[in-house]
């Protein structure tokens, strides 16, 4: 098994992930090896798919002290024109009828379901496999989960954010089994946050939330951990992992987490 970086880019060449101009990189991105396997019995019944991510010829220092996430999703669930949740889709042809112009002259896309990456709710969720490695390169968790697009106007950006959901239907559990934030909380959903409107430094949201902790104010805030994302084996950029304000988060903060999500 060799270093997958030598292979040509595939997903980074998809231009239909935004209404903005997308310029594919003119060099080979860093890549990891993805192995997917499934067993069938003699009657053709399919078992649960197993996935693995291998970083050949790389060391943790290559990623500037960041954690590593490898997110594996069936390509058609992300990039297919009809069902892919990361692309503009078949509704792009009616885009001009769904745009407004504000007083600054910016184009604002109405949040309908005209474009695939604006889809919301459970119907937009696709099955994924999540691998998490710490800063030292140690593998800490592999998990079947659901994935959706995350955010509002940032869905138009080529580097999009993702929401990940632990559900019993995927692997029999309702939480991620790793305490990402070193506080004992095992979240039922997490966000792979791409910086929001701050594409220059990726720091604004992290900075605001981190300033709250020393003052011990009586409201909750996100904790962030720095991460690099590999999407279907291709480097997809710098991200933050943070939790979501969902039922599990509120229950934990109120001192009553579900028994299946206690560390």
C-alpha positions in Angstrom: 0.0 0.0 0.0 1.6 3.3 -1.1 1.1 7.0 -0.4 -2.3 7.9 -1.9 -1.1 11.5 -2.3 0.5 10.4 -5.6 -3.0 9.7 -7.1 -4.8 12.5 -9.0 -7.4 14.5 -7.2 -11.0 13.4 -7.7 -13.5 15.2 -5.4 -11.5 18.4 -5.2 -12.1 18.8 -8.9 -15.9 19.0 -8.5 -17.0 22.5 -9.4 -20.7 22.1 -8.8 -20.3 22.4 -5.0 -21.0 26.2 -5.0 -22.6 29.0 -7.0 -19.3 30.8 -6.6 -16.3 30.1 -8.9 -14.5 27.0 -7.8 -10.9 26.7 -8.8 -9.6 23.1 -8.4 -6.1 22.8 -7.0 -3.4 22.4 -9.7 -1.4 20.0 -7.5 -2.0 16.7 -5.7 -3.7 17.2 -2.4 -2.6 15.1 0.7 -4.6 11.9 0.7 -5.2 8.9 2.9 -6.0 5.3 1.9 -9.6 4.3 2.3 -10.5 0.7 2.6 -14.2 -0.3 2.4 -15.3 -3.9 2.8 -18.6 -5.8 3.2 -19.5 -9.4 3.5 -22.3 -11.3 1.8 -23.7 -14.7 2.8 -24.5 -17.4 0.3 -28.0 -16.0 0.0 -26.8 -12.6 -1.0 -27.6 -10.9 2.3 -25.4 -8.0 3.0 -23.6 -7.4 6.3 -22.6 -4.0 7.8 -19.9 -2.3 5.8 -16.5 -1.9 7.5 -14.2 1.1 6.7 -10.6 1.9 7.5 -8.4 5.0 6.9 -4.6 4.6 6.6 -2.1 7.5 6.4 0.8 6.0 4.5 4.1 8.0 4.5 2.8 10.6 6.9 3.4 11.6 10.5 1.3 13.7 13.0 3.8 16.6 12.5 2.6 16.9 8.9 -0.7 18.3 10.2 0.6 21.1 12.5 -0.5 19.5 15.8 -4.2 19.1 14.7 -6.5 16.2 15.3 -7.5 14.3 12.1 -10.9 13.3 10.9 -11.5 11.0 8.0 -15.1 11.2 6.8 -16.2 8.5 4.4 -19.5 8.9 2.5 -20.7 7.2 -0.7 -19.7 9.6 -3.5 -23.2 9.7 -4.9 -24.6 10.9 -1.6 -22.3 13.9 -1.7 -21.8 14.8 -5.4 -24.6 13.2 -7.4 -26.7 15.9 -9.2 -30.0 14.4 -7.9 -29.2 13.2 -4.4 -25.8 14.6 -3.5 -26.0 17.0 -0.5 -22.8 19.0 -1.3 -23.7 20.1 -4.9 -26.0 22.7 -6.5 -28.1 20.0 -8.1 -30.8 20.1 -10.7 -32.4 23.2 -9.2 -29.5 25.5 -10.1 -31.2 26.4 -13.4 -33.9 28.4 -11.5 -31.4 30.2 -9.3 -31.9 33.6 -10.8 -35.6 33.5 -9.8 -34.6 32.9 -6.2 -32.0 35.6 -5.6 -32.4 39.1 -4.0 -30.0 42.0 -3.9 -29.6 43.9 -0.7 -28.6 47.5 -0.2 -24.9 46.6 -0.3 -25.2 44.9 -3.7 -24.6 41.4 -2.4 -26.6 38.6 -3.7 -28.6 36.7 -1.1 -29.9 33.3 -1.9 -33.3 32.7 -0.4 -33.3 29.6 1.8 -35.5 27.3 -0.1 -34.6 23.9 -1.3 -33.7 25.0 -4.7 -30.1 23.8 -4.3 -29.2 20.4 -2.9 -26.8 21.8 -0.3 -29.7 23.9 1.1 -31.7 20.8 2.0 -32.4 20.5 5.7 -33.8 18.0 8.1 -33.6 14.2 8.3 -34.4 13.8 4.5 -31.0 15.5 3.8 -29.1 13.1 6.0 -26.8 10.5 4.5 -24.9 7.7 6.1 -21.2 8.2 6.8 -18.3 6.6 8.5 -16.3 8.7 10.9 -12.6 8.1 11.9 -11.0 10.2 14.6 -7.3 10.4 15.3 -5.7 12.6 18.0 -2.7 14.9 17.6 -0.3 12.1 18.1 -1.9 10.1 15.2 -3.5 7.6 17.5 -6.8 6.2 16.3 -9.5 6.9 18.9 -12.8 6.2 17.3 -14.5 4.7 14.3 -18.2 5.1 14.0 -21.2 4.9 11.6 -23.1 8.1 11.7 -25.3 10.4 9.7 -24.1 13.5 7.9 -25.8 16.7 6.8 -24.7 20.1 5.6 -24.4 22.7 8.4 -24.8 26.5 8.5 -26.7 29.2 6.6 -25.0 31.4 4.0 -21.8 29.4 4.4 -23.4 26.5 2.5 -22.6 28.5 -0.6 -18.9 28.2 0.2 -16.8 25.5 -1.4 -15.5 24.5 2.0 -18.7 23.6 3.8 -19.4 22.7 7.4 -20.9 19.3 8.3 -23.2 18.1 11.1 -22.6 14.5 12.3 -25.3 12.5 14.1 -25.0 9.4 16.2 -28.2 7.3 15.8 -29.2 3.8 16.8 -30.2 3.0 13.3 -26.6 3.3 12.1 -24.7 1.3 14.7 -26.9 0.7 17.7 -25.6 3.7 19.7 -26.9 7.2 20.3 -23.7 9.1 21.0 -20.1 9.4 20.0 -18.1 7.3 22.4 -15.1 9.6 22.6 -15.1 12.6 25.0 -13.8 15.2 22.5 -13.7 18.1 24.9 -12.2 16.3 28.0 -15.2 17.1 30.1 -16.9 13.7 30.2 -19.6 14.6 27.7 -20.3 12.1 25.0 -22.2 14.1 22.4 -25.0 12.7 20.2 -24.0 15.1 17.5 -21.0 17.2 16.6 -20.2 19.9 14.0 -17.2 20.0 11.7 -17.0 23.8 11.6 -15.4 25.5 8.6 -14.9 28.9 10.2 -18.2 30.5 9.3 -17.7 33.9 7.7 -14.1 34.0 8.9 -12.3 32.3 6.1 -9.1 34.3 6.6 -8.2 33.2 10.1 -10.9 30.6 11.2 -10.5 32.1 14.7 -13.4 34.5 15.4 -15.9 31.9 16.7 -13.3 30.0 18.6 -11.9 33.3 20.2 -15.4 34.5 21.3 -16.3 31.2 23.0 -12.9 30.7 24.6 -13.1 34.1 26.2 -16.2 33.1 28.1 -14.7 30.3 30.2 -12.4 32.4 32.4 -15.3 34.6 33.5 -17.5 31.7 34.6 -20.6 33.2 33.2 -23.9 31.4 33.7 -24.5 30.4 30.1 -23.1 27.6 27.9 -20.6 27.9 25.2 -18.9 25.7 22.6 -15.6 24.1 23.2 -13.5 23.8 20.0 -10.7 21.4 19.0 -8.6 22.0 15.9 -8.9 19.3 13.2 -8.0 18.6 9.6 -10.5 16.8 7.5 -10.0 14.2 4.9 -13.2 13.6 2.9 -13.3 10.3 1.1 -9.5 10.2 1.4 -8.8 13.7 0.1 -7.6 16.6 2.2 -10.5 19.0 2.7 -9.0 21.7 4.9 -8.8 22.9 8.4 -11.9 22.5 10.6 -13.0 22.9 14.3 -14.9 20.2 16.0 -17.5 21.6 18.4 -20.7 20.2 20.0 -24.3 21.1 19.1 -27.0 22.6 21.2 -29.2 19.5 21.1 -31.2 17.5 23.7 -28.2 15.5 24.8 -26.1 18.7 25.3 -28.8 20.4 27.4 -29.4 17.2 29.4 -25.7 16.9 30.2 -25.5 20.5 31.3 -28.5 20.0 33.5 -26.9 17.0 35.1 -29.0 14.3 33.6 -27.3 12.8 30.5 -28.8 9.7 29.0 -27.2 6.6 30.6 -25.9 5.4 27.2 -24.0 8.7 26.8 -22.2 8.9 30.1 -18.4 8.5 30.2 
